[in-house]
Amino acid sequence: MEVEEATTSTTGDGDTTDRAFSTAHSGALYRFKQQNLPDWRPALTPGSVITIFLVMGFFFIPMGLVCLHASESVVEIAYRYDVDCVPESYKNDKVAYIKDSSVSKNCTRRIRVDKYMKAPIFVYYELDNFYQNHRRYVKSRNDKQLLYGLKQKDIGSCDPVQTTNGLPILPCGLIAWSLFNDSFNFARRTEPLKLNRKNISWQSDREHKFGKDVYPFNFQNGSLIGGGSLDPKVPLSEQEDLIVWMRTAALPKFRKLYGVIEVDLDANDVVSIHIANNYNTYSFGGRKRVVLTTSKWLGAGKNSFLGLAYLVTGTSSLLLSILFALIHVRNPRSHGHST
């Protein structure tokens, strides 16, 4: 009798274990891990493939034309000034010109507006042959110092611009040290054009990446000056030129926002640009431009890449659909044929 009870008990435990094992192995999670879930495997017939490529062509080609039209409707003026602002006596030695502090770096140039430009008109400076994406350059910064200031003691990542005269530099690093410092003012006839330089940086950067109670300290006080200086009485969160510059560019030719002109410019207006040509791009063969541009729903500045990409994709899809249709008509195949 005892043996029977033990046998019965064992059998009962075995059934429970089997049921638990069966339940665990029939759950959705187990089937997902074992890749046993139901799947959908569409059988692509020649007709469905041709239809898909046709739809893609008819969708992407109009989208490309719309994007190209939006890009072409942007009015943009780009003026290269780094050569024109060099005095004749220094044309053959531009490096000597930019390093000679006794030579005035101010120059005035005039540009003509070909088409009506509706406000807001965005003003950018453009640098070419400037590799902000260089690995050592990109790493030479300390984000915690930008946010917490001198409380951040470890600034080894800022090498080789960490300290001057035994004191830490704030902001440290090559990126801040090479801050762009050309300046621009605009006038139409004799009337100055107001340039709004507020909110040119990302709001998230101002609020979360640069400290509101962090002030420049010991900046550009060394024997080797890189670029622009900073007002030690203004917190980093309000130094918008620095905030814009600290967002490094991915390509050697890039633009960064300088300000916004908030009045319309009419066709044939002559705009005077008063330039302080301080930034040294001559040592490495760089080029500088000032850019005035309007904006559309696609963004500020002319950029036809997206429209061309849509057109190429749509045209390729359309041509492939025609090619597949011709092949199908010439060599039709029945469904399920394996050869």
C-alpha positions in Angstrom: 0.0 0.0 0.0 2.8 2.4 0.9 4.6 1.5 -2.3 1.5 2.2 -4.3 1.1 5.6 -2.6 4.7 6.5 -3.3 4.3 5.4 -6.9 1.2 7.5 -7.2 2.9 10.5 -5.6 5.8 10.2 -7.9 3.5 9.9 -10.9 1.6 13.0 -9.8 4.8 15.0 -9.5 5.9 13.8 -12.9 2.7 14.9 -14.4 3.0 18.3 -12.8 6.6 18.6 -14.1 5.5 17.6 -17.6 2.7 20.1 -17.6 5.0 22.9 -16.4 7.6 21.9 -19.0 4.9 21.8 -21.7 3.5 25.2 -20.6 7.0 26.8 -20.5 7.8 25.5 -24.0 4.5 26.5 -25.5 4.7 30.2 -24.4 5.1 33.0 -26.8 8.5 34.0 -25.3 9.9 30.5 -25.8 8.6 30.3 -29.3 10.1 33.8 -30.0 13.5 32.7 -28.7 13.3 29.5 -30.8 12.1 31.5 -33.8 8.9 29.4 -34.0 6.4 32.2 -34.2 4.2 32.5 -37.2 5.7 34.5 -40.0 4.6 35.9 -43.3 6.5 35.0 -46.4 5.1 36.9 -49.4 5.4 35.2 -52.7 6.7 37.9 -55.0 5.2 37.4 -58.4 6.4 39.4 -61.4 3.3 41.5 -61.3 3.7 42.5 -57.7 7.4 43.4 -58.2 6.6 45.5 -61.2 3.8 47.2 -59.3 6.0 48.0 -56.3 8.7 49.6 -58.4 6.1 51.6 -60.4 4.6 52.9 -57.1 8.0 53.9 -55.8 8.8 55.7 -59.1 5.5 57.6 -59.1 6.0 58.6 -55.5 9.6 59.6 -55.4 9.8 61.5 -58.7 7.1 64.1 -57.7 8.7 64.3 -54.2 12.0 65.1 -55.8 10.6 67.8 -58.0 8.9 69.4 -55.0 12.1 69.4 -53.0 14.1 70.8 -55.9 11.6 73.5 -56.4 11.7 74.4 -52.7 15.5 74.5 -52.8 15.7 76.6 -56.0 13.2 79.1 -54.6 15.6 80.0 -51.8 17.5 83.2 -52.5 21.1 82.9 -51.4 24.1 85.2 -51.7 27.6 83.9 -50.8 30.5 86.2 -50.9 34.1 85.1 -50.4 36.0 87.8 -48.6 39.3 86.3 -47.3 41.2 87.3 -50.5 39.5 90.6 -51.2 40.1 91.9 -47.7 43.8 91.5 -47.9 45.7 94.8 -48.8 47.6 94.8 -52.1 50.9 95.0 -50.3 50.2 91.7 -48.6 48.7 89.8 -51.5 51.8 87.6 -51.7 52.2 87.0 -48.0 48.7 86.7 -46.5 50.0 84.9 -43.4 52.2 88.0 -42.5 49.1 90.2 -43.0 46.9 88.2 -40.6 49.7 88.0 -37.9 50.6 91.7 -38.1 48.6 93.4 -35.4 49.5 96.8 -36.6 47.6 96.3 -39.9 43.9 97.0 -39.8 41.8 94.0 -40.5 38.6 96.0 -41.3 37.2 96.1 -44.8 34.0 97.0 -46.4 32.5 95.2 -49.4 29.3 95.8 -51.3 27.0 93.1 -52.7 23.9 93.5 -54.9 20.7 91.7 -54.1 19.5 90.0 -57.4 16.1 88.9 -56.1 13.7 89.9 -53.4 14.6 88.4 -50.1 11.9 88.0 -47.5 12.8 88.2 -43.8 14.0 86.4 -41.8 17.3 86.4 -43.7 19.9 84.1 -42.1 23.5 85.2 -42.0 26.1 82.4 -41.9 29.9 82.3 -42.0 31.3 79.5 -44.1 34.7 77.9 -43.7 36.3 75.6 -46.3 39.2 73.3 -45.8 38.8 73.4 -42.0 38.7 69.9 -40.5 36.6 70.2 -37.4 36.1 66.5 -37.6 39.7 65.6 -36.9 39.9 63.1 -34.1 42.2 65.0 -31.8 40.4 68.3 -32.4 36.9 66.7 -31.6 38.2 65.1 -28.4 39.9 68.3 -27.1 37.1 69.5 -24.9 35.5 68.8 -21.5 31.7 68.8 -21.4 31.6 68.6 -17.6 33.7 71.7 -17.3 31.4 73.6 -19.7 28.5 72.7 -17.4 30.1 72.9 -13.9 33.0 75.2 -14.4 36.1 75.1 -12.2 34.5 72.5 -10.0 35.5 70.0 -12.6 39.2 69.3 -11.8 39.9 66.6 -14.3 40.4 68.3 -17.7 42.9 65.9 -19.2 40.6 65.5 -22.3 41.4 69.1 -23.2 45.0 68.3 -24.1 46.9 70.3 -25.3 45.0 73.4 -24.1 44.4 72.7 -20.4 46.3 75.3 -18.4 48.1 78.7 -18.8 50.5 80.1 -16.2 49.7 77.2 -13.9 45.9 77.9 -13.9 43.2 76.0 -15.6 41.6 77.4 -18.8 37.8 77.7 -19.0 36.6 76.7 -21.5 39.5 74.4 -22.2 40.4 72.5 -25.4 41.3 73.1 -29.0 37.7 73.7 -30.1 37.1 76.6 -27.8 40.7 77.9 -28.3 40.1 78.2 -32.1 36.8 80.1 -31.7 35.9 81.9 -34.9 36.3 85.7 -34.4 35.5 87.5 -37.7 32.6 89.9 -37.3 30.0 91.4 -39.7 27.8 94.4 -39.8 25.4 95.3 -42.6 23.9 98.5 -44.1 21.5 99.3 -46.9 22.5 102.6 -48.4 23.2 104.6 -45.3 20.7 102.7 -43.1 22.2 100.1 -40.8 20.5 96.7 -41.0 19.7 95.4 -37.5 21.3 91.9 -37.0 19.6 89.8 -34.3 22.3 87.6 -32.7 20.1 86.1 -30.0 18.8 82.5 -30.1 21.3 81.4 -32.9 22.3 78.3 -30.9 20.3 75.3 -29.9 18.0 75.9 -26.9 18.9 72.5 -25.5 22.6 73.4 -25.6 22.0 76.7 -23.7 19.9 75.1 -21.1 21.6 71.7 -20.5 25.2 71.8 -21.8 26.6 75.2 -20.8 26.4 76.4 -17.2 24.3 79.5 -16.3 26.8 80.3 -13.5 30.0 79.3 -15.3 32.1 82.2 -16.5 35.2 82.2 -18.8 38.5 82.1 -16.8 42.1 82.5 -17.9 40.9 82.2 -21.6 43.3 83.2 -24.4 45.8 84.5 -21.8 48.7 82.4 -23.1 51.5 83.4 -25.5 49.8 81.6 -28.4 46.3 83.0 -29.2 44.0 80.8 -31.2 40.9 82.6 -32.1 38.3 84.9 -30.4 38.1 85.9 -26.8 35.2 85.7 -24.4 33.7 88.2 -22.1 34.6 87.0 -18.6 31.4 88.7 -17.2 29.0 86.7 -19.4 28.1 83.1 -18.4 28.8 80.4 -21.0 25.1 79.8 -21.4 24.8 83.2 -23.0 28.0 83.1 -25.1 26.1 81.9 -28.2 29.0 82.3 -30.6 30.9 79.8 -28.5 27.9 77.4 -28.3 27.5 77.4 -32.0 31.2 76.9 -32.6 31.4 74.0 -30.1 29.0 71.9 -32.3 31.7 70.6 -34.6 31.0 70.0 -38.3 31.3 66.6 -40.0 32.7 67.9 -43.2 35.7 70.3 -44.0 33.3 72.8 -45.7 30.6 74.0 -43.3 28.4 76.9 -42.3 27.5 78.2 -38.9 24.8 80.7 -38.0 26.0 84.2 -37.2 22.7 86.1 -36.9 19.4 87.0 -38.5 18.4 90.1 -40.5 14.7 90.8 -39.7 13.9 93.1 -42.6 13.1 92.4 -46.2 15.7 93.2 -48.9 14.4 94.3 -52.3 15.8 93.3 -55.7 18.7 95.6 -56.8 19.4 96.7 -53.2 23.1 97.3 -52.5 24.1 96.0 -49.1 27.4 97.1 -47.5 29.2 94.5 -45.4 31.6 95.8 -42.8 34.0 92.9 -42.1 36.5 92.4 -39.3 38.8 89.9 -41.0 40.5 88.5 -37.9 40.4 84.8 -38.3 43.5 83.1 -39.6 42.7 80.6 -42.4 45.7 81.6 -44.5 48.2 79.3 -42.6 46.3 76.2 -43.8 44.8 77.4 -47.1 41.3 77.8 -45.8 38.6 79.9 -47.4 36.0 82.2 -45.8 32.6 83.3 -47.0 29.7 85.3 -45.6 26.3 83.9 -46.7 22.9 85.6 -46.7 20.0 83.2 -47.4 16.3 83.0 -47.0 14.5 79.8 -45.9 11.7 77.5 -47.0 9.9 74.6 -45.4 12.9 72.5 -46.4 15.2 74.7 -44.4 17.6 77.7 -44.9 20.0 77.7 -47.7 20.0 75.9 -51.0 20.5 72.2 -50.8 19.4 70.1 -53.8 20.8 66.8 -52.5 17.4 65.5 -51.1 15.6 66.4 -54.3 18.2 64.8 -56.5 18.2 61.7 -54.3 14.4 61.4 -54.6 14.7 61.9 -58.4 17.4 59.3 -58.8 15.6 56.7 -56.7 12.3 57.3 -58.5 13.8 57.2 -61.9 15.7 54.1 -61.2 12.6 52.4 -59.8 10.6 53.4 -62.9 13.2 52.1 -65.3 13.5 48.8 -63.4 9.7 48.4 -63.5 9.8 48.9 -67.3 12.7 46.5 -67.6 11.1 43.8 -65.5 7.8 44.2 -67.5 9.7 43.7 -70.8 11.4 40.6 -69.4 8.1 39.2 -68.1 6.4 39.8 -71.4 9.3 38.2 -73.4 9.8 35.3 -71.0 6.7 34.7 -69.0 6.7 32.2 -66.1 3.9 30.5 -64.4 3.5 30.6 -60.6 5.4 27.9 -58.7 7.8 27.1 -61.6 11.1 26.2 -60.1 13.4 26.5 -63.1 
